[in-house]
Structures are given as C-alpha cells and as structure tokens.
C-alpha cells in the first residue's frame, strides 16, 4: 500500500476502502490497555503549535478549523475539513493525521490506519502520529506493529510515562514479561505518582501467573488514585482467580460506579458476568453476558443476520429459529447443552437452523437430525469481527435468530436447570466401534493437558505437563494421546524419563477431525485433563470424563461439579496454581479404580 494516494480524488472517504481478511480470534480484554485517546487534548494542543508555522499554506485555515472541530468532539466535521485541506494539498501530513484521528473516533479503523501511515511518511518527526497509530494498531490486535510504533515514540519521548506504559502493554501481550517489567521499572521510579504504571505492572505480573503479587500493585495504583476504575476491576479479576468471589464482585461493582467510556463499562459488565456465574448467580450472570453483543463494545462480533433477534420473552412454538455458534470451539460445544430444550420449545411444527464452526458440522448434523446444520463464516472487516451463516439463502424464512449463549438466559438460569442427561451430542457409532477394535488391550485412558490458545493469561489455567508424572507412573494403564497441536516434546519426555509410551492414535488429526475425535473419546475407558476443545467433545458425547479445573472457574456455576457434563468428575487444586495436590488426587483415584476393576460404558 502506498504511503498516500497518487491522485487527489483518492482523498474521498469512499475511496479509502479496506479488504476483507481471514478472521482471527478476539484478543481477551485487559484493563491494562494502552493509554491516551486519538488526538488527545495535549496532542491537539501541540498540533496547533505546529500549524502556526504553516500560515503561508492555503490549507492552513482548514487544518486549524479541523483541529477545533476535533477539540469539540465533532469528528465528522473535523474529518470533512481535513479532506478539504487534502484536496488542496494531498502531501500535507497534518491533513492526513487529522483525518486519521477523525476516522478512528468514528470507528472506521481501516481508513484510519491508512491515513496514519500517510501522515507518518510525510511528517516522520511528529512522533505523536506514531503513538496514536500504535494505539490503533494495538486495538486492532496488530501487536508487533504497535510495538514498533511505540518504540519510535519512546525514542523521541524517553521520559513519557504514557509511552513506557504503551510499549510495556505490547511486550506483555507477546508474553515478554521480563522486558515489560524492565520498561516499567524506570518509568515508575521517575513517575511513582502515576497510577497507570502501577496498574499495568499489576497486569504484567498477573499475566505471568502471580495474581497474589498483582493485587499488591493494583492496591498501589488505587492508593494513588482511589477512583481508578480499571485498577479496581483488575484487582477484582485477580481475586476471582484466587477464589475470592465476594471480593471480586465488590471490586467489579465499585469499578462500574466510576465514570468511564461505554466500551470500558461493557468490558466490566462482562467481568461481572463471569464473577456472578462463578458464584452461582447464574441467571443474573447470563443477563450481564449480553454486554458482549453491544455495538460499542470494542471486541463485539457483528452478526450479519437479517431477521429479528430472539429475546427471553419470544414464543418459540412453531417458529423458524437460527442458532448461531459463538466464542471458542469448546464454548460452541458446551453451549449446545441447551439445544435439546430449544428443539422441544419449537415443537413439531417449528424449524431449527444451527450455524457452527465448520469442523463441528457433521457431528451436529448427526446429533440433531431434525435441524438444518451448516458452517458459519467469520471475517475481519475494517478491524471488526463479522460473522454470518452463508448456507442460509433467504433470511426472510427466519422468524428469529439468536447467538447460542443468549439462549442460556431462558433455558439455564440456575445450576439446577442443567439436566442430568449424559451426553447431548452423538458420535459416529461405526467409528466408535472401529476405534475400540484398534485400541491396545487393557485399561485405556485418554490424556489432555493444555490449550493451544496462547492469548492473554490462558496458560495460567493449565498445569505443566511434567506435573502429570504421578498419573503417568501408574502401572497397567495405556495412555492415549488426545492432545492436539505440537506435543512431540512432551511425548518424548514421558518416554525418556518415565518409560511411558503414550499411544498416538493413527490416521486422525486431533485438531481438525473432530467427529473422529468424539468417536475416539467414546471408545476409551476414561478421558482426563483440563477443559479444552477435546475434553468438551468428550463430555458432550457422554464419555467418562475427569476434569482438572481451577477454584472459581465459571463453568462450575458455583458448584464443585460440571453441570454441563453431569458424568464428569471434577478435581480442584486447593488454591490457584497448586496443581500437585489435585493431580495426586487424580493418580490415587485412578489407582483405586484399577484396583477395583471398574469398567465404564465406553469399554463394556
């Protein structure tokens, strides 16, 4: 893409297009975000000073008026004036900068990025451009690009606490925790009064896996600024991880009472949703969870469905309903717990369409033969996630549609509302039989231990593979690898250090062939591990399942069981991160099971 358009006509708003791209998973939100606003008050003041030197240029009055419009939060007028200035001089970097600010404030991130690029090319010494463009790149998930831009800004403003904070955020989100701390330490030494820096340091330490220490830094941020809603929200999240549900809810409620942007308020409502569900306030939690669908939430997914959206008061009897899968693959599987209830509510004259992740289509078709099942498609359009159901030709045939998690507000408002049925998805019986014929003799146990999603602090909720040694050391068991992704290093470690050969299922891609993975799980005596996509498949298909969870995990719904999969047995560490006692309990239970000669439905 060129640094700026080659023709004046290209300065029109419609000419600054942006192509659709392959969707990427939404980055988990942190309340240790980059600081500053597009065209902040200070940045616009410095820009006004710079414009004083351009009095001889014909475009200068238009640029000055554009600044004043942006200072008054009139981004539409500011953008129009910037375009007029660029029509007089398309190589005016300040015009591109002002247009970038206006388009970012309007939510047109794709155009804004292109305008920032033009501005940075034309006025490279105006480091504010790099800082603003870095924040936008960060918001769009372009973390490495944001790092480069913030580094450019910090080189020009080495004493800026905002620059240090923003750069540290990009390092944290790439898992480079030590580097982020090295950036923050001197900034805090120079600006100990800035609560922002203490808050970001807390998020770095928390992401690294030490929520207890992170609380110390959030406390320090609040000591300097008692009204700092993000720090209080972050402290609530840390308390949730540690199992302090009361303290977490108190912090979140207090944070919500502060003055903040609508996006931040929605982010905190989602946090309250998690806390409420984890504490057993299930119905209220699902009500809060609707914040994810609000247009002003930065990470919202826009559903391209031209039909009325379902509400809890909607009458489903005899209607044609589209249910849209959402969130991660494991969530799509878990939320399908309610689909049998939806089928019953629609009745014999109703019709159900289900849109799911492409790898799940075959399994869902078999499980719900009366429904029409197809794959949803997802795109990243101008920095926004957009999802549709292209297999449905005419949306006019739909009476209603619903994101699948929204239906929980009606069908699963308490832990007691989750039925005791073991399995709501149906594996291929022929493949189950085939796998039984291929498995080694004796007790066979499927093993999982991690998720491949690296975003945010997800790694904290999975025990390291080496801590599974007490389980792997139990004699008489053949362990079957169910872990998708690259796990050769762990399999070799088991072979080398324990003499345990974890059996690799032949001819199946454990990440892609999910229908076959479901059949394999149901052919085993037992599946054990943390909650990830494969263990969700096992649970949903009714396979015997032992889950290693964490204190305060929201899917427990305030219980010590897994209501989504009633056959699952849950093992919990005494506190966050203390995996050894829980894994030792699994090892003991497995040994007792073998001694008792217990069989399961999977191998009887």
C-alpha positions as CSV (number, residue, x, y, z in Angstrom):
1,X,0.0,0.0,0.0
2,X,1.5,3.4,-1.0
3,X,2.2,6.0,1.8
4,X,-0.5,8.2,0.3
5,X,-2.9,8.1,-2.7
6,X,-1.5,9.0,-6.1
7,X,-4.5,11.2,-7.1
8,X,-6.4,13.9,-5.3
9,X,-9.7,12.1,-5.9
10,X,-8.5,9.3,-3.7
11,X,-8.9,11.6,-0.7
12,X,-12.7,11.0,-0.7
13,X,-14.0,8.9,2.2
14,X,-15.4,6.2,-0.2
15,X,-12.1,5.8,-1.9
16,X,-10.3,4.7,1.2
17,X,-11.5,1.1,1.3
18,X,-10.2,-1.9,3.1
19,X,-10.4,-5.5,2.0
20,X,-11.9,-8.4,4.0
21,X,-9.4,-10.7,5.6
22,X,-9.4,-14.0,7.4
23,X,-10.7,-13.7,10.9
24,X,-8.5,-14.0,13.9
25,X,-9.6,-14.9,17.4
26,X,-10.6,-11.9,19.5
27,X,-7.9,-10.9,21.9
28,X,-9.0,-11.2,25.6
29,X,-9.6,-7.8,27.1
30,X,-7.3,-6.5,29.8
31,X,-7.8,-3.3,31.8
32,X,-4.1,-2.5,31.4
33,X,-4.6,-1.2,27.9
34,X,-2.6,1.5,26.1
35,X,-3.3,5.0,27.3
36,X,-4.3,8.1,25.5
37,X,-7.0,9.0,23.0
38,X,-6.9,9.6,19.3
39,X,-6.0,13.3,19.1
40,X,-5.8,13.8,22.9
41,X,-6.1,17.3,24.3
42,X,-2.4,17.6,24.7
43,X,-1.6,16.1,21.3
44,X,-4.0,18.6,19.6
45,X,-2.5,21.5,21.5
46,X,0.9,20.5,20.2
47,X,-0.5,20.1,16.8
48,X,-2.0,23.6,17.0
49,X,1.5,25.0,17.7
50,X,3.0,23.1,14.8
51,X,0.3,24.5,12.5
52,X,1.3,28.0,13.4
53,X,4.4,27.5,11.3
54,X,2.2,26.7,8.2
55,X,0.4,30.1,7.9
56,X,1.7,30.6,4.4
57,X,-0.1,27.4,3.2
58,X,-3.5,27.7,1.7
59,X,-4.7,24.7,3.6
60,X,-3.7,26.1,7.0
61,X,-7.1,27.7,7.9
62,X,-8.9,24.4,7.1
63,X,-6.5,22.4,9.2
64,X,-6.9,24.9,12.1
65,X,-10.7,24.6,11.9
66,X,-10.4,20.8,11.7
67,X,-8.4,20.8,15.0
68,X,-11.0,23.0,16.7
69,X,-13.8,20.6,15.5
70,X,-11.9,17.6,16.9
71,X,-11.3,19.5,20.2
72,X,-15.1,19.9,20.3
73,X,-15.5,16.2,19.7
74,X,-17.1,16.9,16.3
75,X,-15.2,14.2,14.4
76,X,-17.5,14.3,11.4
77,X,-16.8,18.0,10.7
78,X,-13.1,17.6,11.6
79,X,-12.8,14.8,9.0
80,X,-14.7,16.8,6.3
81,X,-12.4,19.8,6.9
82,X,-9.3,17.5,6.7
83,X,-10.4,16.1,3.4
84,X,-10.9,19.6,2.0
85,X,-7.4,20.5,3.1
86,X,-6.0,17.4,1.4
87,X,-7.8,18.3,-1.8
88,X,-5.7,21.5,-1.8
89,X,-2.5,19.6,-0.9
90,X,-2.6,15.9,-0.7
91,X,1.0,15.8,0.6
92,X,0.1,17.6,3.8
93,X,1.0,15.2,6.6
94,X,-1.0,17.1,9.1
95,X,-4.1,16.8,7.0
96,X,-3.7,13.0,6.9
97,X,-3.1,13.0,10.7
98,X,-6.3,14.9,11.4
99,X,-8.2,12.7,9.0
100,X,-6.8,9.6,10.8
101,X,-7.9,11.0,14.2
102,X,-11.4,11.7,12.8
103,X,-11.9,8.3,11.2
104,X,-10.6,6.5,14.3
105,X,-13.1,8.3,16.5
106,X,-15.8,7.4,14.0
107,X,-14.8,3.7,14.4
108,X,-13.5,3.4,10.8
109,X,-10.3,1.8,11.9
110,X,-9.2,0.6,8.4
111,X,-9.3,4.1,6.9
112,X,-7.7,5.5,10.0
113,X,-4.7,3.1,9.7
114,X,-4.1,4.1,6.1
115,X,-4.3,7.8,7.0
116,X,-1.9,7.4,9.9
117,X,0.5,5.6,7.5
118,X,0.4,8.5,5.1
119,X,0.9,11.0,8.0
120,X,3.9,9.1,9.4
121,X,5.5,9.0,6.0
122,X,5.1,12.7,5.4
123,X,5.8,14.0,8.9
124,X,8.1,11.3,10.5
125,X,9.4,13.8,13.1
126,X,6.0,14.3,14.6
127,X,6.1,11.4,17.0
128,X,2.5,11.8,18.2
129,X,1.5,10.2,14.9
130,X,3.4,7.0,15.8
131,X,1.9,7.0,19.3
132,X,-1.7,7.4,18.0
133,X,-1.2,4.9,15.2
134,X,0.4,2.4,17.7
135,X,-2.7,2.6,19.9
136,X,-5.0,1.9,17.0
137,X,-2.8,-1.0,15.8
138,X,-2.9,-2.4,19.3
139,X,-6.7,-2.1,19.4
140,X,-6.9,-4.0,16.2
141,X,-4.7,-6.8,17.5
142,X,-1.6,-5.8,15.5
143,X,0.6,-6.1,18.5
144,X,4.0,-6.4,16.8
145,X,3.2,-3.3,14.6
146,X,2.1,-1.4,17.7
147,X,5.4,-2.3,19.5
148,X,7.4,-0.8,16.6
149,X,5.4,2.4,16.6
150,X,5.5,2.8,20.4
151,X,9.3,2.2,20.3
152,X,9.5,5.1,17.8
153,X,7.5,7.3,20.1
154,X,9.6,6.4,23.2
155,X,12.8,7.1,21.3
156,X,11.5,10.7,20.8
157,X,9.9,11.0,24.3
158,X,12.1,8.9,26.6
159,X,10.6,10.5,29.7
160,X,7.0,9.9,28.7
161,X,5.2,7.7,31.2
162,X,2.4,7.1,28.6
163,X,4.9,5.9,26.0
164,X,6.5,3.5,28.5
165,X,3.1,2.2,29.5
166,X,2.0,1.6,26.0
167,X,5.2,-0.2,25.0
168,X,5.0,-2.4,28.1
169,X,1.5,-3.4,27.1
170,X,2.6,-4.7,23.8
171,X,5.5,-6.7,25.4
172,X,3.2,-8.1,28.0
173,X,0.7,-9.3,25.3
174,X,3.5,-11.1,23.5
175,X,4.5,-13.0,26.6
176,X,7.7,-11.0,27.1
177,X,7.0,-10.3,30.7
178,X,10.6,-9.6,31.8
179,X,11.1,-7.0,29.1
180,X,7.8,-5.3,30.0
181,X,8.9,-5.1,33.6
182,X,12.2,-3.6,32.6
183,X,10.4,-0.9,30.7
184,X,8.0,-0.1,33.6
185,X,10.6,-0.1,36.5
186,X,12.4,3.1,35.5
187,X,9.2,4.7,34.4
188,X,7.7,4.1,37.9
189,X,10.9,5.3,39.6
190,X,10.6,8.5,37.6
191,X,6.8,8.8,38.0
192,X,5.8,6.9,41.1
193,X,2.6,9.0,41.4
194,X,1.1,7.7,38.1
195,X,-1.4,5.0,39.0
196,X,-1.5,4.0,35.3
197,X,2.0,2.5,35.6
198,X,1.3,0.5,38.8
199,X,-1.8,-0.9,37.2
200,X,0.0,-2.0,34.0
201,X,2.7,-3.6,36.2
202,X,0.0,-5.5,38.0
203,X,-1.4,-6.8,34.7
204,X,2.1,-8.0,33.6
205,X,2.7,-9.9,36.9
206,X,-0.9,-11.3,36.8
207,X,-0.4,-12.5,33.2
208,X,2.9,-14.1,34.2
209,X,0.9,-16.2,36.6
210,X,1.2,-14.5,40.0
211,X,-2.2,-13.0,40.8
212,X,-1.4,-12.6,44.5
213,X,1.5,-10.2,43.8
214,X,-0.5,-8.4,41.1
215,X,-3.0,-7.4,43.8
216,X,-0.2,-5.6,45.6
217,X,0.4,-3.4,42.5
218,X,-3.3,-2.8,41.9
219,X,-3.5,-1.7,45.6
220,X,-0.7,0.8,44.9
221,X,-2.4,2.1,41.9
222,X,-5.6,2.7,44.0
223,X,-3.6,4.3,46.7
224,X,-2.5,7.0,44.2
225,X,-5.9,7.2,42.6
226,X,-8.8,5.7,44.6
227,X,-11.2,6.3,41.7
228,X,-9.1,4.4,39.1
229,X,-11.8,2.0,37.9
230,X,-9.5,-0.1,35.7
231,X,-7.2,-0.9,38.6
232,X,-10.2,-1.9,40.8
233,X,-11.6,-4.0,38.0
234,X,-8.2,-5.7,37.6
235,X,-8.0,-6.4,41.3
236,X,-11.4,-8.0,41.1
237,X,-10.2,-10.3,38.3
238,X,-7.2,-11.3,40.4
239,X,-9.4,-12.0,43.4
240,X,-11.7,-14.2,41.1
241,X,-8.7,-16.2,40.0
242,X,-7.8,-16.8,43.7
243,X,-11.3,-17.9,44.5
244,X,-12.3,-14.7,46.4
245,X,-15.7,-14.3,44.7
246,X,-17.1,-11.9,47.2
247,X,-14.1,-9.5,47.0
248,X,-14.1,-9.9,43.2
249,X,-17.8,-8.9,42.9
250,X,-17.3,-5.9,45.3
251,X,-14.4,-4.6,43.3
252,X,-16.3,-5.0,40.0
253,X,-19.4,-3.3,41.3
254,X,-17.3,-0.4,42.6
255,X,-15.5,-0.1,39.3
256,X,-18.8,0.1,37.4
257,X,-19.9,3.1,39.5
258,X,-17.0,5.2,38.2
259,X,-17.0,7.5,35.2
260,X,-15.7,5.6,32.1
261,X,-16.2,5.1,28.4
262,X,-19.1,2.9,27.2
263,X,-16.6,0.3,26.0
264,X,-15.0,0.1,29.4
265,X,-18.4,-0.2,31.1
266,X,-19.3,-3.1,28.8
267,X,-16.0,-4.8,29.5
268,X,-16.6,-4.6,33.2
269,X,-20.2,-5.9,32.8
270,X,-18.7,-9.0,31.1
271,X,-16.3,-9.3,34.1
272,X,-19.3,-9.1,36.4
273,X,-21.0,-11.8,34.3
274,X,-18.1,-14.2,34.9
275,X,-18.0,-13.4,38.6
276,X,-21.7,-13.9,39.1
277,X,-21.8,-17.2,37.2
278,X,-18.8,-18.5,39.1
279,X,-20.6,-17.5,42.3
280,X,-23.8,-19.3,41.5
281,X,-25.8,-16.2,40.4
282,X,-26.3,-17.9,37.0
283,X,-29.3,-16.1,35.6
284,X,-28.0,-12.7,36.5
285,X,-24.7,-13.6,35.1
286,X,-26.1,-14.6,31.7
287,X,-28.1,-11.3,31.7
288,X,-24.8,-9.4,32.1
289,X,-23.2,-11.5,29.4
290,X,-25.4,-9.8,26.8
291,X,-22.9,-6.9,27.0
292,X,-20.7,-8.8,24.5
293,X,-23.3,-8.0,21.8
294,X,-23.4,-4.2,22.3
295,X,-22.1,-2.3,19.3
296,X,-20.0,0.0,21.4
297,X,-18.0,-3.0,23.0
298,X,-14.6,-2.9,21.3
299,X,-14.5,-6.7,20.8
300,X,-18.1,-7.1,19.6
301,X,-18.9,-9.7,16.9
302,X,-21.3,-8.3,14.4
303,X,-23.7,-10.9,13.2
304,X,-24.9,-10.4,9.6
305,X,-28.4,-11.9,10.1
306,X,-31.4,-10.1,8.5
307,X,-34.1,-11.3,10.9
308,X,-35.4,-10.3,14.4
309,X,-33.3,-11.3,17.3
310,X,-34.7,-13.6,19.9
311,X,-35.4,-12.3,23.4
312,X,-36.2,-14.4,26.5
313,X,-39.9,-13.4,26.1
314,X,-40.1,-14.7,22.5
315,X,-42.5,-17.5,21.9
316,X,-40.7,-20.3,20.0
317,X,-43.6,-22.7,19.4
318,X,-43.9,-23.3,15.7
319,X,-41.2,-20.8,14.8
320,X,-38.2,-21.0,12.4
321,X,-35.1,-20.2,14.5
322,X,-31.4,-19.8,13.6
323,X,-29.0,-20.5,16.4
324,X,-25.5,-19.0,15.8
325,X,-22.4,-20.6,17.4
326,X,-20.1,-18.1,19.1
327,X,-17.0,-17.7,21.2
328,X,-14.4,-20.5,21.0
329,X,-14.9,-24.0,19.7
330,X,-15.2,-25.5,23.2
331,X,-17.8,-22.9,24.0
332,X,-19.9,-23.9,21.0
333,X,-19.8,-27.5,22.1
334,X,-20.6,-26.7,25.7
335,X,-23.4,-24.2,25.0
336,X,-25.1,-26.9,22.8
337,X,-26.2,-28.4,26.1
338,X,-29.4,-26.4,25.6
339,X,-30.2,-27.3,22.0
340,X,-32.5,-30.3,23.0
341,X,-34.5,-27.9,25.1
342,X,-34.7,-25.5,22.1
343,X,-36.0,-28.3,19.9
344,X,-38.7,-29.1,22.4
345,X,-39.7,-25.4,22.7
346,X,-40.0,-25.2,18.9
347,X,-42.3,-28.2,18.8
348,X,-43.2,-30.5,15.9
349,X,-44.1,-27.6,13.6
350,X,-41.0,-25.5,14.4
351,X,-37.8,-25.5,12.3
352,X,-34.3,-25.1,13.6
353,X,-31.2,-23.9,11.8
354,X,-27.8,-24.3,13.6
355,X,-24.6,-22.5,12.4
356,X,-21.4,-23.9,13.9
357,X,-17.7,-24.0,13.4
358,X,-17.0,-25.9,10.1
359,X,-15.3,-28.8,11.9
360,X,-18.4,-29.4,14.0
361,X,-21.0,-29.6,11.2
362,X,-21.0,-33.4,10.7
363,X,-21.2,-34.1,14.5
364,X,-24.1,-31.6,15.0
365,X,-26.0,-32.9,11.9
366,X,-26.0,-36.4,13.4
367,X,-26.9,-35.2,16.9
368,X,-29.8,-33.0,15.8
369,X,-31.2,-34.8,12.7
370,X,-34.3,-32.6,12.6
371,X,-32.3,-29.4,12.3
372,X,-30.5,-27.9,9.3
373,X,-26.9,-27.6,10.3
374,X,-24.2,-25.6,8.4
375,X,-21.0,-23.8,8.9
376,X,-20.8,-20.1,9.9
377,X,-18.2,-17.9,8.3
378,X,-16.2,-15.2,10.1
379,X,-14.3,-12.2,8.6
380,X,-12.3,-9.4,10.0
381,X,-13.7,-6.3,8.2
382,X,-12.1,-2.9,8.9
383,X,-10.9,-4.2,12.3
384,X,-14.2,-5.6,13.3
385,X,-15.3,-9.2,13.6
386,X,-18.2,-10.1,11.4
387,X,-20.0,-13.5,11.3
388,X,-22.7,-14.8,9.0
389,X,-24.4,-18.1,8.0
390,X,-23.9,-18.3,4.2
391,X,-25.6,-21.7,4.0
392,X,-28.9,-20.0,4.6
393,X,-30.0,-18.4,1.4
394,X,-33.0,-16.4,2.3
395,X,-33.1,-14.9,5.8
396,X,-36.7,-13.9,5.1
397,X,-37.6,-17.5,6.0
398,X,-36.4,-16.9,9.6
399,X,-38.7,-15.8,12.3
400,X,-35.9,-15.3,14.8
401,X,-32.2,-15.8,15.4
402,X,-30.1,-16.0,18.5
403,X,-26.4,-16.2,19.4
404,X,-26.4,-19.6,21.2
405,X,-25.2,-18.2,24.6
406,X,-28.1,-15.7,24.7
407,X,-30.5,-18.7,24.9
408,X,-28.9,-19.6,28.3
409,X,-30.8,-16.6,29.8
410,X,-34.0,-18.6,29.3
411,X,-33.0,-22.3,29.5
412,X,-30.2,-22.4,32.0
413,X,-30.8,-19.7,34.7
414,X,-29.5,-21.9,37.6
415,X,-27.2,-24.8,38.1
416,X,-30.3,-26.9,38.8
417,X,-31.6,-26.2,35.3
418,X,-28.9,-28.3,33.7
419,X,-30.3,-31.7,33.0
420,X,-28.8,-34.9,34.3
421,X,-28.6,-36.5,30.8
422,X,-25.1,-37.8,30.0
423,X,-24.4,-36.6,26.5
424,X,-26.2,-34.4,24.1
425,X,-24.0,-35.0,21.0
426,X,-24.0,-38.3,19.1
427,X,-20.7,-39.7,17.9
428,X,-20.5,-41.9,14.9
429,X,-21.3,-45.5,16.2
430,X,-19.3,-47.1,13.4
431,X,-16.2,-45.1,14.2
432,X,-16.6,-45.8,17.9
433,X,-16.6,-49.5,17.2
434,X,-13.6,-49.1,14.8
435,X,-11.6,-47.3,17.5
436,X,-12.4,-50.0,20.0
437,X,-11.0,-52.6,17.6
438,X,-7.8,-50.6,17.2
439,X,-7.0,-49.6,20.8
440,X,-4.4,-51.5,22.8
441,X,-5.7,-54.1,25.3
442,X,-6.3,-53.3,29.0
443,X,-7.5,-50.1,30.5
444,X,-7.1,-47.2,28.1
445,X,-7.1,-43.6,29.3
446,X,-7.2,-40.5,27.1
447,X,-4.9,-37.7,28.3
448,X,-5.0,-33.9,27.6
449,X,-3.0,-31.2,29.4
450,X,-3.1,-27.9,27.6
451,X,-4.9,-25.4,25.3
452,X,-3.3,-24.1,22.1
453,X,-4.8,-20.7,22.6
454,X,-1.9,-18.5,23.8
455,X,-3.7,-15.2,24.1
456,X,-3.8,-13.4,27.4
457,X,-3.2,-15.3,30.6
458,X,-4.8,-18.5,29.5
459,X,-1.6,-20.5,30.1
460,X,-2.1,-20.0,33.9
461,X,-5.1,-22.3,33.9
462,X,-3.2,-25.4,32.7
463,X,-0.8,-27.4,34.7
464,X,2.7,-28.1,33.2
465,X,2.9,-31.5,31.5
466,X,5.7,-32.6,33.9
467,X,3.3,-32.4,36.8
468,X,1.3,-35.2,35.4
469,X,4.1,-37.7,36.3
470,X,2.2,-39.3,39.3
471,X,-0.6,-40.2,36.9
472,X,1.6,-41.4,34.1
473,X,3.6,-43.6,36.6
474,X,0.6,-45.7,37.4
475,X,1.3,-49.3,36.1
476,X,-1.2,-51.2,34.0
477,X,-2.7,-48.2,32.1
478,X,-2.2,-47.4,28.4
479,X,-2.4,-43.7,28.0
480,X,-3.9,-42.4,24.7
481,X,-2.8,-39.0,23.4
482,X,-5.8,-36.7,22.8
483,X,-3.7,-33.5,22.9
484,X,-4.0,-31.6,19.6
485,X,-1.2,-29.5,18.3
486,X,2.6,-29.9,18.7
487,X,3.2,-32.1,21.7
488,X,6.2,-34.2,20.5
489,X,8.4,-32.7,23.2
490,X,6.0,-33.9,26.0
491,X,5.6,-37.3,24.5
492,X,9.3,-37.8,24.2
493,X,9.8,-36.6,27.8
494,X,7.3,-39.3,29.0
495,X,9.2,-41.9,27.0
496,X,12.6,-40.8,28.2
497,X,12.0,-40.0,31.9
498,X,9.2,-42.4,32.8
499,X,9.5,-45.2,30.2
500,X,5.8,-44.5,29.3
501,X,4.8,-44.8,25.7
502,X,1.7,-42.6,25.2
503,X,-0.1,-44.2,22.3
504,X,-0.6,-42.0,19.3
505,X,-4.0,-42.6,17.5
506,X,-3.2,-43.4,13.9
507,X,-4.7,-41.6,10.9
508,X,-6.5,-38.9,12.8
509,X,-5.8,-35.2,13.0
510,X,-6.7,-34.4,16.6
511,X,-7.2,-30.7,15.8
512,X,-9.2,-31.0,12.6
513,X,-11.0,-34.3,12.6
514,X,-13.3,-33.5,15.5
515,X,-16.0,-36.0,14.5
516,X,-13.5,-38.8,14.8
517,X,-12.0,-37.4,18.0
518,X,-15.5,-37.6,19.5
519,X,-15.8,-41.2,18.5
520,X,-12.3,-42.0,19.9
521,X,-13.2,-40.4,23.2
522,X,-16.3,-42.6,23.5
523,X,-14.2,-45.7,22.8
524,X,-12.0,-45.1,25.8
525,X,-12.4,-46.2,29.4
526,X,-11.7,-42.6,30.6
527,X,-10.7,-39.2,29.4
528,X,-8.9,-36.9,31.7
529,X,-7.4,-33.4,31.6
530,X,-8.3,-29.7,31.8
531,X,-11.2,-28.1,29.9
532,X,-10.3,-27.6,26.3
533,X,-12.0,-28.3,23.0
534,X,-11.3,-32.1,23.1
535,X,-12.4,-32.6,26.7
536,X,-15.6,-30.6,25.9
537,X,-16.3,-33.0,23.0
538,X,-15.8,-36.0,25.3
539,X,-18.1,-34.5,27.9
540,X,-20.8,-33.5,25.4
541,X,-20.8,-37.0,23.8
542,X,-21.2,-38.7,27.3
543,X,-17.7,-40.2,27.5
544,X,-16.4,-40.9,31.1
545,X,-14.5,-37.7,32.0
546,X,-12.3,-36.4,34.8
547,X,-11.7,-32.7,34.6
548,X,-8.8,-30.8,36.3
549,X,-10.3,-27.4,36.9
550,X,-9.5,-24.3,39.0
551,X,-11.0,-22.6,42.0
552,X,-13.7,-20.1,40.9
553,X,-13.9,-21.5,37.3
554,X,-17.1,-20.1,35.9
555,X,-18.3,-23.3,34.2
556,X,-18.7,-24.9,37.6
557,X,-21.6,-22.4,38.2
558,X,-20.8,-22.1,41.9
559,X,-20.7,-25.8,42.5
560,X,-17.9,-28.4,42.7
561,X,-19.2,-30.3,39.7
562,X,-19.5,-29.6,36.0
563,X,-23.3,-29.2,35.3
564,X,-22.7,-29.1,31.6
565,X,-21.4,-32.7,31.6
566,X,-23.0,-34.4,34.6
567,X,-20.9,-37.6,34.2
568,X,-17.7,-35.6,34.7
569,X,-15.8,-35.8,38.0
570,X,-14.0,-32.6,38.9
571,X,-10.6,-32.3,40.7
572,X,-9.7,-28.9,42.1
573,X,-6.4,-27.6,43.4
574,X,-6.6,-26.1,46.9
575,X,-5.5,-22.7,45.6
576,X,-4.7,-21.2,42.3
577,X,-1.6,-22.7,40.6
578,X,-1.1,-25.5,43.2
579,X,-1.6,-28.4,40.8
580,X,0.3,-31.1,42.6
581,X,-2.4,-32.0,45.2
582,X,-5.1,-32.2,42.6
583,X,-3.0,-34.3,40.3
584,X,-2.0,-36.5,43.2
585,X,-5.7,-37.0,43.9
586,X,-6.3,-38.0,40.3
587,X,-3.5,-40.5,40.5
588,X,-4.9,-42.0,43.7
589,X,-8.4,-42.2,42.2
590,X,-7.1,-43.8,39.0
591,X,-5.2,-46.4,41.1
592,X,-8.3,-47.2,43.1
593,X,-10.3,-47.5,40.0
594,X,-7.9,-50.0,38.5
595,X,-7.7,-52.0,41.8
596,X,-11.5,-52.2,41.9
597,X,-11.6,-53.4,38.3
598,X,-14.1,-50.6,37.4
599,X,-15.4,-50.6,33.9
600,X,-17.1,-47.8,32.0
601,X,-19.7,-47.6,29.4
602,X,-17.0,-46.9,26.8
603,X,-15.4,-50.4,27.1
604,X,-18.1,-52.6,28.4
